[in-house]
Amino acid sequence: QVQLVESGGGLVQPGGSLRLSCAASGSVSSIHAMYWYRQAPGKQRELVAAISSEGNTNYVDSVEGRFTISVDVAKNTIDLQMNNLRPEDTAVYYCNVLYGLGFSAWGQGTQVTVSS
């Protein structure tokens, strides 16, 4: 099994930056895809960024050029650097990984609030 714990959320002004981190433990060597999702109040959960075990990345159009997903192999973390934040980025952010043969793990979520 894989366990995930997110950190790094908080309150930031528009135009500011935050770095989210997702610490993975357990069978981390079996992880083959990693994602960051977000869910704003009253909205469906949305895929924000993805990174494969080969390092290929993808982003939803609304964050392209502002967010960067990366993996720190030494620390077993999946990070999301968020720059030039906007009020519409306000949401609970969740880390998700696919591992083994069809297994999925989710973190508990971390709140990001962008407001002046």
C-alpha positions as CSV (number, residue, x, y, z in Angstrom):
1,Q,0.0,0.0,0.0
2,V,0.9,3.7,-0.4
3,Q,0.1,6.4,2.0
4,L,0.1,10.1,1.1
5,V,0.2,13.2,3.3
6,E,0.0,16.7,1.8
7,S,1.4,19.9,3.2
8,G,2.1,23.5,2.2
9,G,-1.4,25.0,1.7
10,G,-2.4,28.3,3.2
11,L,-3.6,31.9,2.5
12,V,-1.8,33.9,-0.2
13,Q,-2.5,37.1,-2.0
14,P,-3.3,37.2,-5.7
15,G,0.0,37.0,-7.6
16,G,1.7,35.2,-4.8
17,S,3.2,31.7,-4.7
18,L,2.9,28.5,-2.7
19,R,4.6,25.1,-2.9
20,L,2.6,22.0,-2.1
21,S,4.3,18.8,-1.1
22,C,2.9,15.3,-1.0
23,A,4.9,12.8,1.1
24,A,4.6,9.2,0.0
25,S,5.3,6.2,2.1
26,G,4.8,2.5,1.9
27,S,5.3,0.7,-1.5
28,V,6.6,3.9,-3.2
29,S,8.7,1.9,-5.8
30,S,5.4,0.6,-7.3
31,I,4.1,4.2,-8.1
32,H,3.9,4.8,-11.8
33,A,1.8,7.9,-12.1
34,M,1.3,10.9,-9.9
35,Y,-1.4,13.7,-9.9
36,W,-2.5,16.8,-8.2
37,Y,-6.3,17.5,-8.2
38,R,-8.3,20.3,-6.7
39,Q,-11.9,20.8,-5.6
40,A,-13.4,24.2,-5.2
41,P,-16.7,24.7,-3.1
42,G,-19.7,23.5,-5.2
43,K,-17.5,22.2,-8.0
44,Q,-16.3,18.8,-9.2
45,R,-12.8,17.6,-8.4
46,E,-10.5,18.7,-11.2
47,L,-7.2,17.3,-12.5
48,V,-4.6,20.0,-12.3
49,A,-1.3,18.4,-13.1
50,A,0.1,15.0,-13.8
51,I,3.6,13.4,-14.0
52,S,4.6,10.0,-15.1
53,S,7.4,7.8,-13.7
54,E,9.3,8.8,-16.9
55,G,8.9,12.5,-16.0
56,N,6.4,13.4,-18.6
57,T,4.1,16.2,-17.4
58,N,0.6,17.5,-18.3
59,Y,-1.4,20.5,-17.0
60,V,-4.9,21.7,-17.2
61,D,-5.0,24.8,-19.5
62,S,-5.9,27.2,-16.7
63,V,-2.6,26.5,-14.8
64,E,-0.3,26.0,-17.8
65,G,2.8,28.2,-17.4
66,R,2.0,29.0,-13.7
67,F,2.2,25.6,-12.0
68,T,5.0,23.0,-12.1
69,I,4.7,19.4,-10.9
70,S,7.8,17.6,-9.9
71,V,9.1,14.6,-8.0
72,D,11.9,14.6,-5.4
73,V,13.0,11.0,-5.4
74,A,15.3,11.4,-2.4
75,K,12.5,12.7,-0.2
76,N,9.7,10.6,-1.8
77,T,7.6,13.7,-2.4
78,I,5.4,14.9,-5.3
79,D,5.5,18.7,-5.3
80,L,3.4,21.4,-6.9
81,Q,5.0,24.8,-7.3
82,M,2.2,27.4,-7.9
83,N,3.1,30.9,-9.1
84,N,1.0,33.9,-10.0
85,L,-1.9,32.5,-8.0
86,R,-5.4,33.8,-8.8
87,P,-8.6,33.8,-6.7
88,E,-10.0,31.1,-8.9
89,D,-7.2,28.8,-7.8
90,T,-8.8,28.7,-4.4
91,A,-9.6,25.0,-3.6
92,V,-8.7,22.0,-1.6
93,Y,-5.7,20.4,-3.3
94,Y,-5.3,16.6,-3.3
95,C,-2.4,14.4,-4.2
96,N,-3.2,11.1,-6.0
97,V,-1.0,8.2,-7.2
98,L,-1.5,5.1,-9.2
99,Y,0.6,2.1,-8.1
100,G,0.9,-1.6,-8.6
101,L,-1.8,-3.2,-10.7
102,G,-4.7,-0.7,-10.7
103,F,-4.4,0.6,-7.2
104,S,-5.0,4.3,-6.3
105,A,-4.1,6.3,-3.2
106,W,-5.3,9.8,-2.1
107,G,-4.0,12.2,0.4
108,Q,-6.3,14.0,2.9
109,G,-6.1,17.4,1.0
110,T,-4.7,20.8,1.8
111,Q,-6.5,24.1,1.6
112,V,-5.3,26.8,-0.7
113,T,-7.0,30.2,-0.4
114,V,-6.0,33.1,-2.8
115,S,-7.5,36.3,-1.5
116,S,-6.5,39.9,-0.8
